[in-house]
Amino acid sequence: MILHITNAKYLQNYQVRLKFNDDVEGIVDLSNELWGSMFEPLKDLSLFSQVRLDSQLHTISWPNGADLAPEFLHELLQQQQEIET
């Protein structure tokens, strides 16, 4: 199955609620993932909070052109959920 994000909503700080096409859903914290030339600008919460679901890429993206692969986000979400439990 090819993973797609079907819903995304900015919550607070660097947290985004995601839902995937395999029915996995939850809150992902991206605060530790914002490094490199495309992602450093997203440390500014006014830019980060503009996260949106890109219907062509089937993942989240930002106005500066940054996006994250749905597979990466899915794995990160599962890792963060394991730590919480």
Biopython code that builds the backbone (N, CA, C, O; Angstrom):
import numpy as np
from Bio.PDB.StructureBuilder import StructureBuilder

atoms = [
    (1, "MET", "N", (0.839, -1.180, 0.000)),
    (1, "MET", "CA", (0.000, 0.000, 0.000)),
    (1, "MET", "C", (0.884, 1.243, 0.000)),
    (1, "MET", "O", (1.835, 1.354, 0.774)),
    (2, "ILE", "N", (0.552, 2.155, -0.869)),
    (2, "ILE", "CA", (1.255, 3.431, -0.913)),
    (2, "ILE", "C", (0.599, 4.350, 0.110)),
    (2, "ILE", "O", (-0.608, 4.588, 0.064)),
    (3, "LEU", "N", (1.401, 4.860, 1.026)),
    (3, "LEU", "CA", (0.874, 5.720, 2.092)),
    (3, "LEU", "C", (0.565, 7.115, 1.590)),
    (3, "LEU", "O", (1.344, 7.718, 0.852)),
    (4, "HIS", "N", (-0.590, 7.614, 2.007)),
    (4, "HIS", "CA", (-0.998, 8.994, 1.744)),
    (4, "HIS", "C", (-1.520, 9.584, 3.042)),
    (4, "HIS", "O", (-2.097, 8.877, 3.868)),
    (5, "ILE", "N", (-1.316, 10.865, 3.215)),
    (5, "ILE", "CA", (-1.963, 11.570, 4.323)),
    (5, "ILE", "C", (-3.302, 12.074, 3.803)),
    (5, "ILE", "O", (-3.375, 12.712, 2.753)),
    (6, "THR", "N", (-4.352, 11.780, 4.546)),
    (6, "THR", "CA", (-5.696, 12.166, 4.115)),
    (6, "THR", "C", (-6.236, 13.370, 4.875)),
    (6, "THR", "O", (-7.199, 14.005, 4.445)),
    (7, "ASN", "N", (-5.613, 13.679, 6.005)),
    (7, "ASN", "CA", (-6.055, 14.836, 6.782)),
    (7, "ASN", "C", (-4.882, 15.332, 7.620)),
    (7, "ASN", "O", (-4.104, 14.538, 8.149)),
    (8, "ALA", "N", (-4.767, 16.631, 7.731)),
    (8, "ALA", "CA", (-3.701, 17.233, 8.528)),
    (8, "ALA", "C", (-4.224, 18.519, 9.148)),
    (8, "ALA", "O", (-4.906, 19.312, 8.499)),
    (9, "LYS", "N", (-3.889, 18.705, 10.418)),
    (9, "LYS", "CA", (-4.319, 19.920, 11.108)),
    (9, "LYS", "C", (-3.221, 20.374, 12.064)),
    (9, "LYS", "O", (-2.748, 19.602, 12.899)),
    (10, "TYR", "N", (-2.825, 21.636, 11.928)),
    (10, "TYR", "CA", (-1.858, 22.219, 12.854)),
    (10, "TYR", "C", (-2.522, 22.354, 14.219)),
    (10, "TYR", "O", (-3.669, 22.788, 14.317)),
    (11, "LEU", "N", (-1.795, 21.979, 15.272)),
    (11, "LEU", "CA", (-2.334, 22.087, 16.627)),
    (11, "LEU", "C", (-1.666, 23.217, 17.391)),
    (11, "LEU", "O", (-2.287, 24.250, 17.640)),
    (12, "GLN", "N", (-0.410, 23.032, 17.765)),
    (12, "GLN", "CA", (0.342, 24.038, 18.514)),
    (12, "GLN", "C", (1.814, 23.701, 18.431)),
    (12, "GLN", "O", (2.188, 22.584, 18.074)),
    (13, "ASN", "N", (2.648, 24.677, 18.763)),
    (13, "ASN", "CA", (4.098, 24.483, 18.713)),
    (13, "ASN", "C", (4.456, 23.805, 17.395)),
    (13, "ASN", "O", (4.174, 24.352, 16.329)),
    (14, "TYR", "N", (5.074, 22.622, 17.448)),
    (14, "TYR", "CA", (5.460, 21.916, 16.220)),
    (14, "TYR", "C", (4.665, 20.624, 16.072)),
    (14, "TYR", "O", (5.169, 19.629, 15.551)),
    (15, "GLN", "N", (3.441, 20.648, 16.526)),
    (15, "GLN", "CA", (2.588, 19.458, 16.498)),
    (15, "GLN", "C", (1.524, 19.566, 15.410)),
    (15, "GLN", "O", (0.886, 20.600, 15.216)),
    (16, "VAL", "N", (1.369, 18.436, 14.709)),
    (16, "VAL", "CA", (0.373, 18.344, 13.642)),
    (16, "VAL", "C", (-0.385, 17.034, 13.834)),
    (16, "VAL", "O", (0.219, 15.980, 14.032)),
    (17, "ARG", "N", (-1.703, 17.110, 13.774)),
    (17, "ARG", "CA", (-2.522, 15.894, 13.807)),
    (17, "ARG", "C", (-2.617, 15.373, 12.380)),
    (17, "ARG", "O", (-3.001, 16.104, 11.467)),
    (18, "LEU", "N", (-2.263, 14.102, 12.194)),
    (18, "LEU", "CA", (-2.263, 13.482, 10.873)),
    (18, "LEU", "C", (-3.189, 12.279, 10.840)),
    (18, "LEU", "O", (-3.360, 11.581, 11.839)),
    (19, "LYS", "N", (-3.778, 12.050, 9.686)),
    (19, "LYS", "CA", (-4.509, 10.815, 9.428)),
    (19, "LYS", "C", (-4.026, 10.269, 8.091)),
    (19, "LYS", "O", (-3.911, 11.000, 7.107)),
    (20, "PHE", "N", (-3.747, 8.970, 8.078)),
    (20, "PHE", "CA", (-3.227, 8.305, 6.889)),
    (20, "PHE", "C", (-4.312, 7.445, 6.250)),
    (20, "PHE", "O", (-5.327, 7.145, 6.878)),
    (21, "ASN", "N", (-4.091, 7.053, 5.002)),
    (21, "ASN", "CA", (-5.061, 6.235, 4.287)),
    (21, "ASN", "C", (-5.131, 4.796, 4.801)),
    (21, "ASN", "O", (-5.976, 4.027, 4.344)),
    (22, "ASP", "N", (-4.263, 4.419, 5.739)),
    (22, "ASP", "CA", (-4.359, 3.097, 6.371)),
    (22, "ASP", "C", (-5.060, 3.191, 7.732)),
    (22, "ASP", "O", (-5.008, 2.260, 8.536)),
    (23, "ASP", "N", (-5.715, 4.331, 7.973)),
    (23, "ASP", "CA", (-6.472, 4.626, 9.194)),
    (23, "ASP", "C", (-5.612, 4.873, 10.424)),
    (23, "ASP", "O", (-6.157, 5.022, 11.518)),
    (24, "VAL", "N", (-4.302, 4.922, 10.290)),
    (24, "VAL", "CA", (-3.441, 5.329, 11.395)),
    (24, "VAL", "C", (-3.588, 6.833, 11.537)),
    (24, "VAL", "O", (-3.560, 7.568, 10.550)),
    (25, "GLU", "N", (-3.745, 7.284, 12.774)),
    (25, "GLU", "CA", (-3.833, 8.713, 13.005)),
    (25, "GLU", "C", (-3.266, 9.060, 14.368)),
    (25, "GLU", "O", (-3.210, 8.222, 15.268)),
    (26, "GLY", "N", (-2.851, 10.300, 14.503)),
    (26, "GLY", "CA", (-2.317, 10.766, 15.765)),
    (26, "GLY", "C", (-1.582, 12.077, 15.589)),
    (26, "GLY", "O", (-1.572, 12.679, 14.515)),
    (27, "ILE", "N", (-0.969, 12.496, 16.679)),
    (27, "ILE", "CA", (-0.244, 13.770, 16.700)),
    (27, "ILE", "C", (1.241, 13.494, 16.562)),
    (27, "ILE", "O", (1.815, 12.705, 17.313)),
    (28, "VAL", "N", (1.851, 14.151, 15.599)),
    (28, "VAL", "CA", (3.290, 14.039, 15.393)),
    (28, "VAL", "C", (3.942, 15.351, 15.811)),
    (28, "VAL", "O", (3.457, 16.433, 15.479)),
    (29, "ASP", "N", (5.045, 15.242, 16.542)),
    (29, "ASP", "CA", (5.814, 16.412, 16.976)),
    (29, "ASP", "C", (7.040, 16.506, 16.084)),
    (29, "ASP", "O", (7.889, 15.615, 16.094)),
    (30, "LEU", "N", (7.135, 17.571, 15.322)),
    (30, "LEU", "CA", (8.219, 17.728, 14.354)),
    (30, "LEU", "C", (9.342, 18.626, 14.861)),
    (30, "LEU", "O", (10.207, 19.023, 14.081)),
    (31, "SER", "N", (9.347, 18.952, 16.141)),
    (31, "SER", "CA", (10.330, 19.891, 16.675)),
    (31, "SER", "C", (11.772, 19.425, 16.483)),
    (31, "SER", "O", (12.667, 20.262, 16.364)),
    (32, "ASN", "N", (12.021, 18.137, 16.450)),
    (32, "ASN", "CA", (13.388, 17.630, 16.283)),
    (32, "ASN", "C", (13.743, 17.329, 14.833)),
    (32, "ASN", "O", (14.824, 16.808, 14.557)),
    (33, "GLU", "N", (12.854, 17.647, 13.912)),
    (33, "GLU", "CA", (13.061, 17.301, 12.499)),
    (33, "GLU", "C", (13.342, 18.509, 11.621)),
    (33, "GLU", "O", (13.458, 18.371, 10.403)),
    (34, "LEU", "N", (13.453, 19.683, 12.212)),
    (34, "LEU", "CA", (13.566, 20.922, 11.443)),
    (34, "LEU", "C", (15.021, 21.352, 11.281)),
    (34, "LEU", "O", (15.452, 22.344, 11.869)),
    (35, "TRP", "N", (15.760, 20.612, 10.495)),
    (35, "TRP", "CA", (17.151, 20.952, 10.215)),
    (35, "TRP", "C", (17.376, 20.876, 8.714)),
    (35, "TRP", "O", (16.625, 20.211, 8.001)),
    (36, "GLY", "N", (18.390, 21.543, 8.245)),
    (36, "GLY", "CA", (18.660, 21.621, 6.811)),
    (36, "GLY", "C", (18.039, 22.879, 6.225)),
    (36, "GLY", "O", (17.155, 23.492, 6.825)),
    (37, "SER", "N", (18.510, 23.248, 5.059)),
    (37, "SER", "CA", (18.137, 24.536, 4.469)),
    (37, "SER", "C", (16.640, 24.693, 4.198)),
    (37, "SER", "O", (16.133, 25.812, 4.266)),
    (38, "MET", "N", (15.923, 23.625, 3.897)),
    (38, "MET", "CA", (14.485, 23.723, 3.637)),
    (38, "MET", "C", (13.671, 23.801, 4.922)),
    (38, "MET", "O", (12.599, 24.405, 4.944)),
    (39, "PHE", "N", (14.175, 23.192, 5.990)),
    (39, "PHE", "CA", (13.374, 23.056, 7.207)),
    (39, "PHE", "C", (13.735, 24.041, 8.312)),
    (39, "PHE", "O", (12.910, 24.303, 9.187)),
    (40, "GLU", "N", (14.945, 24.592, 8.296)),
    (40, "GLU", "CA", (15.346, 25.582, 9.304)),
    (40, "GLU", "C", (14.354, 26.744, 9.396)),
    (40, "GLU", "O", (14.018, 27.165, 10.503)),
    (41, "PRO", "N", (13.871, 27.280, 8.249)),
    (41, "PRO", "CA", (12.913, 28.394, 8.345)),
    (41, "PRO", "C", (11.628, 28.029, 9.088)),
    (41, "PRO", "O", (10.939, 28.910, 9.604)),
    (42, "LEU", "N", (11.302, 26.739, 9.145)),
    (42, "LEU", "CA", (10.075, 26.310, 9.814)),
    (42, "LEU", "C", (10.174, 26.376, 11.332)),
    (42, "LEU", "O", (9.180, 26.153, 12.022)),
    (43, "LYS", "N", (11.353, 26.678, 11.862)),
    (43, "LYS", "CA", (11.482, 26.893, 13.298)),
    (43, "LYS", "C", (10.720, 28.139, 13.729)),
    (43, "LYS", "O", (10.400, 28.309, 14.906)),
    (44, "ASP", "N", (10.432, 29.006, 12.766)),
    (44, "ASP", "CA", (9.574, 30.175, 13.004)),
    (44, "ASP", "C", (8.130, 29.655, 13.012)),
    (44, "ASP", "O", (7.611, 29.233, 11.979)),
    (45, "LEU", "N", (7.497, 29.689, 14.176)),
    (45, "LEU", "CA", (6.152, 29.122, 14.309)),
    (45, "LEU", "C", (5.128, 29.791, 13.393)),
    (45, "LEU", "O", (4.138, 29.166, 13.015)),
    (46, "SER", "N", (5.356, 31.051, 13.036)),
    (46, "SER", "CA", (4.405, 31.703, 12.134)),
    (46, "SER", "C", (4.430, 31.043, 10.753)),
    (46, "SER", "O", (3.409, 31.020, 10.066)),
    (47, "LEU", "N", (5.572, 30.510, 10.340)),
    (47, "LEU", "CA", (5.662, 29.766, 9.080)),
    (47, "LEU", "C", (5.242, 28.313, 9.288)),
    (47, "LEU", "O", (4.491, 27.765, 8.481)),
    (48, "PHE", "N", (5.717, 27.690, 10.358)),
    (48, "PHE", "CA", (5.374, 26.286, 10.606)),
    (48, "PHE", "C", (3.861, 26.100, 10.678)),
    (48, "PHE", "O", (3.329, 25.116, 10.163)),
    (49, "SER", "N", (3.176, 27.034, 11.308)),
    (49, "SER", "CA", (1.726, 26.907, 11.506)),
    (49, "SER", "C", (0.943, 26.980, 10.194)),
    (49, "SER", "O", (-0.262, 26.726, 10.177)),
    (50, "GLN", "N", (1.613, 27.322, 9.106)),
    (50, "GLN", "CA", (0.960, 27.370, 7.800)),
    (50, "GLN", "C", (0.977, 26.020, 7.088)),
    (50, "GLN", "O", (0.701, 25.939, 5.891)),
    (51, "VAL", "N", (1.301, 24.965, 7.825)),
    (51, "VAL", "CA", (1.324, 23.615, 7.260)),
    (51, "VAL", "C", (-0.028, 23.307, 6.617)),
    (51, "VAL", "O", (-1.076, 23.705, 7.125)),
    (52, "ARG", "N", (0.012, 22.595, 5.499)),
    (52, "ARG", "CA", (-1.229, 22.254, 4.807)),
    (52, "ARG", "C", (-1.092, 20.875, 4.172)),
    (52, "ARG", "O", (0.012, 20.370, 3.972)),
    (53, "LEU", "N", (-2.216, 20.293, 3.869)),
    (53, "LEU", "CA", (-2.241, 19.027, 3.151)),
    (53, "LEU", "C", (-2.116, 19.332, 1.671)),
    (53, "LEU", "O", (-2.934, 20.061, 1.110)),
    (54, "ASP", "N", (-1.102, 18.779, 1.042)),
    (54, "ASP", "CA", (-0.890, 18.968, -0.390)),
    (54, "ASP", "C", (-1.573, 17.816, -1.114)),
    (54, "ASP", "O", (-1.120, 16.674, -1.028)),
    (55, "SER", "N", (-2.646, 18.102, -1.817)),
    (55, "SER", "CA", (-3.438, 17.050, -2.449)),
    (55, "SER", "C", (-2.719, 16.386, -3.625)),
    (55, "SER", "O", (-3.071, 15.268, -4.002)),
    (56, "GLN", "N", (-1.742, 17.036, -4.200)),
    (56, "GLN", "CA", (-0.982, 16.422, -5.294)),
    (56, "GLN", "C", (0.107, 15.500, -4.761)),
    (56, "GLN", "O", (0.351, 14.431, -5.321)),
    (57, "LEU", "N", (0.762, 15.912, -3.677)),
    (57, "LEU", "CA", (1.848, 15.112, -3.105)),
    (57, "LEU", "C", (1.336, 14.099, -2.081)),
    (57, "LEU", "O", (2.045, 13.157, -1.728)),
    (58, "HIS", "N", (0.109, 14.293, -1.606)),
    (58, "HIS", "CA", (-0.501, 13.419, -0.593)),
    (58, "HIS", "C", (0.283, 13.422, 0.712)),
    (58, "HIS", "O", (0.411, 12.399, 1.384)),
    (59, "THR", "N", (0.801, 14.587, 1.051)),
    (59, "THR", "CA", (1.544, 14.763, 2.295)),
    (59, "THR", "C", (1.408, 16.211, 2.738)),
    (59, "THR", "O", (0.704, 17.000, 2.108)),
    (60, "ILE", "N", (2.088, 16.556, 3.829)),
    (60, "ILE", "CA", (2.039, 17.936, 4.296)),
    (60, "ILE", "C", (3.146, 18.755, 3.654)),
    (60, "ILE", "O", (4.217, 18.245, 3.325)),
    (61, "SER", "N", (2.859, 20.039, 3.485)),
    (61, "SER", "CA", (3.859, 20.940, 2.919)),
    (61, "SER", "C", (3.656, 22.330, 3.501)),
    (61, "SER", "O", (2.670, 22.605, 4.184)),
    (62, "TRP", "N", (4.609, 23.189, 3.213)),
    (62, "TRP", "CA", (4.603, 24.567, 3.713)),
    (62, "TRP", "C", (4.809, 25.522, 2.546)),
    (62, "TRP", "O", (5.262, 25.106, 1.480)),
    (63, "PRO", "N", (4.481, 26.800, 2.736)),
    (63, "PRO", "CA", (4.613, 27.790, 1.661)),
    (63, "PRO", "C", (6.036, 27.945, 1.114)),
    (63, "PRO", "O", (6.209, 28.377, -0.025)),
    (64, "ASN", "N", (7.055, 27.600, 1.906)),
    (64, "ASN", "CA", (8.432, 27.737, 1.413)),
    (64, "ASN", "C", (8.856, 26.568, 0.532)),
    (64, "ASN", "O", (10.000, 26.526, 0.080)),
    (65, "GLY", "N", (7.949, 25.611, 0.276)),
    (65, "GLY", "CA", (8.262, 24.472, -0.588)),
    (65, "GLY", "C", (8.690, 23.225, 0.151)),
    (65, "GLY", "O", (8.879, 22.177, -0.467)),
    (66, "ALA", "N", (8.847, 23.313, 1.460)),
    (66, "ALA", "CA", (9.247, 22.140, 2.249)),
    (66, "ALA", "C", (8.081, 21.150, 2.327)),
    (66, "ALA", "O", (6.918, 21.543, 2.421)),
    (67, "ASP", "N", (8.419, 19.867, 2.288)),
    (67, "ASP", "CA", (7.432, 18.817, 2.509)),
    (67, "ASP", "C", (8.152, 17.615, 3.100)),
    (67, "ASP", "O", (9.373, 17.494, 3.005)),
    (68, "LEU", "N", (7.379, 16.738, 3.706)),
    (68, "LEU", "CA", (7.928, 15.526, 4.315)),
    (68, "LEU", "C", (7.211, 14.318, 3.744)),
    (68, "LEU", "O", (5.993, 14.340, 3.564)),
    (69, "ALA", "N", (7.961, 13.264, 3.459)),
    (69, "ALA", "CA", (7.388, 12.050, 2.889)),
    (69, "ALA", "C", (6.389, 11.426, 3.856)),
    (69, "ALA", "O", (6.643, 11.372, 5.059)),
    (70, "PRO", "N", (5.263, 10.956, 3.347)),
    (70, "PRO", "CA", (4.283, 10.327, 4.232)),
    (70, "PRO", "C", (4.845, 9.105, 4.951)),
    (70, "PRO", "O", (4.464, 8.832, 6.089)),
    (71, "GLU", "N", (5.734, 8.375, 4.313)),
    (71, "GLU", "CA", (6.344, 7.198, 4.955)),
    (71, "GLU", "C", (7.164, 7.605, 6.174)),
    (71, "GLU", "O", (7.119, 6.940, 7.209)),
    (72, "PHE", "N", (7.912, 8.699, 6.050)),
    (72, "PHE", "CA", (8.698, 9.214, 7.165)),
    (72, "PHE", "C", (7.782, 9.640, 8.303)),
    (72, "PHE", "O", (8.033, 9.314, 9.463)),
    (73, "LEU", "N", (6.729, 10.360, 7.974)),
    (73, "LEU", "CA", (5.796, 10.844, 8.995)),
    (73, "LEU", "C", (5.077, 9.690, 9.684)),
    (73, "LEU", "O", (4.849, 9.736, 10.893)),
    (74, "HIS", "N", (4.724, 8.672, 8.937)),
    (74, "HIS", "CA", (4.045, 7.491, 9.483)),
    (74, "HIS", "C", (4.953, 6.790, 10.494)),
    (74, "HIS", "O", (4.523, 6.449, 11.595)),
    (75, "GLU", "N", (6.205, 6.582, 10.110)),
    (75, "GLU", "CA", (7.173, 5.933, 10.999)),
    (75, "GLU", "C", (7.429, 6.791, 12.238)),
    (75, "GLU", "O", (7.477, 6.269, 13.352)),
    (76, "LEU", "N", (7.593, 8.086, 12.054)),
    (76, "LEU", "CA", (7.832, 8.994, 13.175)),
    (76, "LEU", "C", (6.647, 8.985, 14.142)),
    (76, "LEU", "O", (6.837, 8.961, 15.358)),
    (77, "LEU", "N", (5.451, 9.003, 13.617)),
    (77, "LEU", "CA", (4.258, 8.961, 14.451)),
    (77, "LEU", "C", (4.232, 7.682, 15.283)),
    (77, "LEU", "O", (3.949, 7.723, 16.480)),
    (78, "GLN", "N", (4.522, 6.562, 14.659)),
    (78, "GLN", "CA", (4.518, 5.293, 15.384)),
    (78, "GLN", "C", (5.599, 5.265, 16.458)),
    (78, "GLN", "O", (5.363, 4.765, 17.558)),
    (79, "GLN", "N", (6.778, 5.792, 16.155)),
    (79, "GLN", "CA", (7.859, 5.854, 17.144)),
    (79, "GLN", "C", (7.446, 6.725, 18.320)),
    (79, "GLN", "O", (7.652, 6.344, 19.472)),
    (80, "GLN", "N", (6.873, 7.872, 18.051)),
    (80, "GLN", "CA", (6.484, 8.781, 19.130)),
    (80, "GLN", "C", (5.347, 8.181, 19.964)),
    (80, "GLN", "O", (5.298, 8.393, 21.176)),
    (81, "GLN", "N", (4.451, 7.451, 19.342)),
    (81, "GLN", "CA", (3.374, 6.811, 20.090)),
    (81, "GLN", "C", (3.913, 5.697, 20.989)),
    (81, "GLN", "O", (3.403, 5.492, 22.090)),
    (82, "GLU", "N", (4.939, 4.979, 20.530)),
    (82, "GLU", "CA", (5.555, 3.926, 21.345)),
    (82, "GLU", "C", (6.220, 4.512, 22.582)),
    (82, "GLU", "O", (6.148, 3.934, 23.667)),
    (83, "ILE", "N", (6.866, 5.660, 22.416)),
    (83, "ILE", "CA", (7.544, 6.323, 23.544)),
    (83, "ILE", "C", (6.525, 6.768, 24.580)),
    (83, "ILE", "O", (6.792, 6.707, 25.780)),
    (84, "GLU", "N", (5.358, 7.214, 24.127)),
    (84, "GLU", "CA", (4.321, 7.714, 25.036)),
    (84, "GLU", "C", (3.695, 6.606, 25.877)),
    (84, "GLU", "O", (3.198, 6.859, 26.974)),
    (85, "THR", "N", (3.720, 5.375, 25.360)),
    (85, "THR", "CA", (3.063, 4.288, 26.077)),
    (85, "THR", "C", (4.006, 3.514, 26.958)),
    (85, "THR", "O", (3.591, 2.567, 27.624)),
]
sb = StructureBuilder()
sb.init_structure("model")
sb.init_model(0)
sb.init_chain("A")
sb.init_seg("    ")
for serial, (resi, resn, name, xyz) in enumerate(atoms, 1):
    if name == "N":
        sb.init_residue(resn, " ", resi, " ")
    sb.init_atom(name, np.array(xyz, "f"), 0.0, 1.0, " ", f" {name:<3s}", serial, name[0])
structure = sb.get_structure()
